[in-house]
């Protein structure tokens, strides 16, 4: 892999891990009880899901399609 691309991916992973930590801290410090319709809390949960999905995508092995044999 190109070193510049690898560096960008590493930087993205680092930033996403920082974001995940900040979101986790905000969720753990959220005042209770939490209503199921709490829009701000639900937004935090959605953001956590997006960050986790992005990290999983960056950590996954890239799919390299193989040509079909006739």
C-alpha positions as CSV (number, residue, x, y, z in Angstrom):
1,X,0.0,0.0,0.0
2,X,1.1,3.5,-0.7
3,X,2.8,5.0,2.4
4,X,0.8,8.2,2.1
5,X,-2.5,6.2,2.0
6,X,-1.4,4.1,4.9
7,X,-0.5,7.3,6.9
8,X,-4.0,8.7,6.2
9,X,-5.7,5.5,7.3
10,X,-3.7,5.5,10.5
11,X,-4.6,9.1,11.1
12,X,-8.3,8.4,10.5
13,X,-8.2,5.5,12.9
14,X,-6.6,7.6,15.6
15,X,-9.2,10.4,15.1
16,X,-12.1,8.0,15.2
17,X,-10.7,6.3,18.4
18,X,-10.6,9.8,20.0
19,X,-14.1,10.5,18.9
20,X,-15.3,7.1,20.2
21,X,-13.7,7.9,23.6
22,X,-15.4,11.4,23.7
23,X,-18.7,9.9,22.8
24,X,-18.3,7.2,25.4
25,X,-17.5,9.8,28.1
26,X,-20.5,11.8,27.1
27,X,-22.8,8.8,27.2
28,X,-21.5,7.6,30.6
29,X,-21.9,11.1,32.1
30,X,-25.4,11.5,30.7
31,X,-27.9,12.2,33.5
32,X,-30.3,9.4,34.4
33,X,-33.1,8.4,34.0
34,X,-33.0,8.4,30.2
35,X,-36.3,8.5,28.4
36,X,-36.5,6.4,25.2
37,X,-37.5,9.5,23.3
38,X,-34.5,11.6,24.5
39,X,-33.3,12.9,21.1
40,X,-29.9,14.1,22.3
41,X,-29.1,10.7,23.9
42,X,-30.4,8.9,20.8
43,X,-28.2,11.1,18.7
44,X,-25.1,10.1,20.8
45,X,-26.0,6.5,20.3
46,X,-26.3,7.0,16.5
47,X,-22.9,8.8,16.5
48,X,-21.3,6.0,18.4
49,X,-22.7,3.5,15.9
50,X,-21.3,5.5,12.9
51,X,-17.9,5.8,14.5
52,X,-17.7,2.1,15.3
53,X,-18.8,1.2,11.8
54,X,-16.2,3.5,10.3
55,X,-13.5,1.9,12.5
56,X,-14.6,-1.6,11.5
57,X,-14.5,-0.6,7.8
58,X,-10.9,0.7,8.2
59,X,-9.8,-2.4,10.1
60,X,-11.4,-4.8,7.7
61,X,-9.3,-6.5,5.0
62,X,-9.9,-4.9,1.7
63,X,-12.0,-6.9,-0.8
64,X,-10.1,-7.6,-4.0
65,X,-12.3,-9.1,-6.6
66,X,-10.7,-11.8,-8.7
67,X,-11.4,-12.1,-12.4
68,X,-13.9,-14.7,-13.4
69,X,-12.6,-17.5,-15.5
70,X,-14.6,-18.3,-18.7
